[in-house]
Amino acid sequence: MKDLEKLEKKAQENQNLSENEFEFAKNFKLVAKLELKRAKVRQKLFQQEMEIAKIRKELAKRKLKSVRVRGANVKEKLLSEEYVNLMDPKTKKCSKVKIINVIENPANVDYDRRGVITKGTVIATSLGTARVTSRPGQDGIVNAILVSKKND
């Protein structure tokens, strides 16, 4: 920046910049503008990442929505969940396990990124990978069967 200031003072004093000095000043200004734009873009992307992380943190907690259905009954729809009821088919035991991530969702490829859990979704848990057997939007609970254990 000091070089740029010196060149600007020289230009104001006598307007007799050599061609090389003029090109350098022009390019220097252009680079400075581009760097400023890049910094703004980086800051905006960082803010978006922080917002996404905040939303994911909020989504991890259990949220239910009650809906009136036919026959004046009430259906509990699961909007977000932190835990899954996991059954190990070898030992026939059930346990409440934390959901780590959505690995694959056969219903829609976009659901993988968004972390939407539907019937048939393959999820990562603290015990290993599991396949969801319940319908969380209909039942209000996430049940799954262990597909493969974690290698510890």
C-alpha positions, 0 to 999 in steps of 0.5 A: 500500500505504501508503494501505491501511495507514493505513486499516487503522490507522484502522479498528483505532483507532476502527472509524469509516470513512466509507462511501467509505473503506470501499469504497476499502479493500475494492476496494483489497484485492481489486485487490491479490489479483487482481494477485498471482494474475495475477503467479503465472499469468504466472510459471507461463506463463513457466516452461512456455515455458522448458520447451518451449524446452528440450525443442525444443532437445533435440529438435533433436539427432539421435536414433535408436531401433533396433527389431527387426523381422520376420526378425531384422532391425533398423530404425532409427527417427528420433526427432529430426533437425536436418538434411535431405538436400535435393535441388534438382530444377533443378540435380539436386544434393543438399546437407545443410541445416539444418531451421528449422521445420515449416510444414505437415503433411498427416498431422495438423494438430496435428503442425504445432505439435508439429514432427513430420515425416512423409512429405509434410510441408512444412518450412522450410530455410535454402535455402527450403521443401521437401517431405519424400519419405522416411519418417523413422519407417521409414527413419531419415533425412529426405530432401526436395525443394526446392519454392521457393527463399528470396528473398534 
